[in-house]
Amino acid sequence: MTIFRSFLAIFFPILIVIICAASALPEIEGKLKAESRDGNAVAQYELAQLYFEGEALPKDMDKAIYWVSKSAEQGNPDAQHALGILYLRGAGVDQNDEKGLALIRAAAEQDQVLAQSFLAYIYAKGIGVQQDPVLFLSWIQKAAKNGDVGSQFNLAMLYLSGSLVEKNEDEGRSWLLKAADQGYVEAQVILGEVLVHGLGSEPDFVGACKWFAIAGSRGNPKANALLMQLTQRMTPEQMMKAADQASKWLEKQSK
């Protein structure tokens, strides 16, 4: 039975980007092949990437599947995740939802962050599995701790709203900051709003202005509107300080 079709239509291109990310110079291709034949799981996964990409090596889906399968059999979490998605998608292999989910779960249990965020999503929505808030929360917490920015943002919103977890504004603000600092624009806007209102602490107009300015500089209209409103309540000194902080953050990101 075909499942996940609507989600995978969005998720599969992400996998393609990941698989196509490898870029090997011709002189290391022989070394990769030799290490792959010797059973090096990391080399096998990288070789599968090259065959899938079709630039450094001729594109060959059969060889890509062969080597990513070999790597997954040895427990490489990136290979397990990639192969699991291919099984769910039916790309290069016969579609097998049960096998695909098992591989993704195995990768997630090894802290493969994309696999963790995938499981959080399907348990939240009940896509191909029974909807399970407990498992959703467990996987989203793990993905957030492993740096998945979308999971960090969603976990922040759970803490701020008290949904599935005990309401904790400090915890929510902390996760928002992690997501905002990774460049997640929506988190930057919400964090700015949280700082304006305080929510369990003193309002921080400078901090809010900083995040509104950053999000606004990236074309977010809500951030620009909130920035205009906030600056009417700020002193020139506060605005200068916020501008300096925003400028330093943007400069750091550009590097």
BELPE-V486502 format. One record per residue. N is the residue number from 1. RES is the residue in one letter. SS is DSSP state (A for helix, B for strand, O for the rest). PSI is psi in whole degrees, -180 to 180 (999 if undefined). Layout:
N;RES;SS;PSI / N;RES;SS;PSI
This chain:
1;M;O;135 / 2;T;O;125 / 3;I;O;172 / 4;F;O;8 / 5;R;A;-47 / 6;S;A;-40 / 7;F;A;-43 / 8;L;A;-23 / 9;A;A;-28 / 10;I;A;-41 / 11;F;A;-34 / 12;F;A;-42 / 13;P;A;-30 / 14;I;A;-42 / 15;L;A;-42 / 16;I;A;-43 / 17;V;A;-42 / 18;I;A;-46 / 19;I;A;-35 / 20;C;O;0 / 21;A;O;-27 / 22;A;O;141 / 23;S;O;98 / 24;A;O;139 / 25;L;O;150 / 26;P;A;-36 / 27;E;A;-17 / 28;I;A;-3 / 29;E;A;-43 / 30;G;A;-40 / 31;K;A;-42 / 32;L;A;-46 / 33;K;A;-43 / 34;A;A;-45 / 35;E;A;-34 / 36;S;A;-44 / 37;R;A;-29 / 38;D;O;-4 / 39;G;O;15 / 40;N;O;112 / 41;A;A;-37 / 42;V;A;-44 / 43;A;A;-39 / 44;Q;A;-43 / 45;Y;A;-42 / 46;E;A;-37 / 47;L;A;-40 / 48;A;A;-40 / 49;Q;A;-44 / 50;L;A;-41 / 51;Y;A;-35 / 52;F;A;-39 / 53;E;A;-44 / 54;G;O;30 / 55;E;O;-64 / 56;A;O;-30 / 57;L;O;156 / 58;P;O;136 / 59;K;O;128 / 60;D;O;99 / 61;M;A;-36 / 62;D;A;-45 / 63;K;A;-36 / 64;A;A;-46 / 65;I;A;-41 / 66;Y;A;-49 / 67;W;A;-34 / 68;V;A;-31 / 69;S;A;-43 / 70;K;A;-43 / 71;S;A;-43 / 72;A;A;-37 / 73;E;A;-28 / 74;Q;O;1 / 75;G;O;13 / 76;N;O;118 / 77;P;A;-35 / 78;D;A;-40 / 79;A;A;-41 / 80;Q;A;-44 / 81;H;A;-48 / 82;A;A;-45 / 83;L;A;-37 / 84;G;A;-44 / 85;I;A;-40 / 86;L;A;-39 / 87;Y;A;-41 / 88;L;A;-35 / 89;R;A;-23 / 90;G;O;36 / 91;A;O;106 / 92;G;O;-10 / 93;V;O;162 / 94;D;O;134 / 95;Q;O;131 / 96;N;O;97 / 97;D;A;-40 / 98;E;A;-46 / 99;K;A;-40 / 100;G;A;-46 / 101;L;A;-38 / 102;A;A;-41 / 103;L;A;-43 / 104;I;A;-39 / 105;R;A;-41 / 106;A;A;-40 / 107;A;A;-42 / 108;A;A;-37 / 109;E;O;-16 / 110;Q;O;18 / 111;D;O;26 / 112;Q;O;112 / 113;V;A;-37 / 114;L;A;-35 / 115;A;A;-39 / 116;Q;A;-44 / 117;S;A;-34 / 118;F;A;-48 / 119;L;A;-39 / 120;A;A;-43 / 121;Y;A;-49 / 122;I;A;-32 / 123;Y;A;-29 / 124;A;A;-42 / 125;K;A;-16 / 126;G;O;40 / 127;I;O;106 / 128;G;O;-7 / 129;V;O;165 / 130;Q;O;132 / 131;Q;O;131 / 132;D;O;100 / 133;P;A;-33 / 134;V;A;-47 / 135;L;A;-37 / 136;F;A;-50 / 137;L;A;-41 / 138;S;A;-46 / 139;W;A;-34 / 140;I;A;-33 / 141;Q;A;-42 / 142;K;A;-44 / 143;A;A;-40 / 144;A;A;-43 / 145;K;A;-26 / 146;N;O;8 / 147;G;O;6 / 148;D;O;117 / 149;V;A;-38 / 150;G;A;-39 / 151;S;A;-38 / 152;Q;A;-44 / 153;F;A;-47 / 154;N;A;-37 / 155;L;A;-38 / 156;A;A;-44 / 157;M;A;-34 / 158;L;A;-44 / 159;Y;A;-37 / 160;L;A;-32 / 161;S;A;-18 / 162;G;O;24 / 163;S;O;123 / 164;L;O;-17 / 165;V;O;161 / 166;E;O;133 / 167;K;O;129 / 168;N;O;99 / 169;E;A;-35 / 170;D;A;-43 / 171;E;A;-42 / 172;G;A;-44 / 173;R;A;-38 / 174;S;A;-44 / 175;W;A;-35 / 176;L;A;-42 / 177;L;A;-41 / 178;K;A;-45 / 179;A;A;-43 / 180;A;A;-40 / 181;D;A;-18 / 182;Q;O;-1 / 183;G;O;13 / 184;Y;O;106 / 185;V;A;-43 / 186;E;A;-37 / 187;A;A;-37 / 188;Q;A;-42 / 189;V;A;-48 / 190;I;A;-40 / 191;L;A;-41 / 192;G;A;-44 / 193;E;A;-41 / 194;V;A;-43 / 195;L;A;-34 / 196;V;A;-44 / 197;H;A;-13 / 198;G;O;-64 / 199;L;O;73 / 200;G;O;-6 / 201;S;O;178 / 202;E;O;142 / 203;P;O;145 / 204;D;O;88 / 205;F;A;-37 / 206;V;A;-48 / 207;G;A;-42 / 208;A;A;-44 / 209;C;A;-41 / 210;K;A;-51 / 211;W;A;-35 / 212;F;A;-42 / 213;A;A;-41 / 214;I;A;-49 / 215;A;A;-38 / 216;G;A;-36 / 217;S;A;-17 / 218;R;O;16 / 219;G;O;16 / 220;N;O;114 / 221;P;A;-35 / 222;K;A;-43 / 223;A;A;-43 / 224;N;A;-39 / 225;A;A;-43 / 226;L;A;-35 / 227;L;A;-43 / 228;M;A;-41 / 229;Q;A;-43 / 230;L;A;-41 / 231;T;A;-22 / 232;Q;O;-15 / 233;R;O;3 / 234;M;O;155 / 235;T;O;160 / 236;P;A;-36 / 237;E;A;-42 / 238;Q;A;-41 / 239;M;A;-39 / 240;M;A;-42 / 241;K;A;-43 / 242;A;A;-42 / 243;A;A;-39 / 244;D;A;-43 / 245;Q;A;-43 / 246;A;A;-42 / 247;S;A;-42 / 248;K;A;-40 / 249;W;A;-46 / 250;L;A;-38 / 251;E;A;-41 / 252;K;A;-42 / 253;Q;A;-37 / 254;S;A;-23 / 255;K;O;999
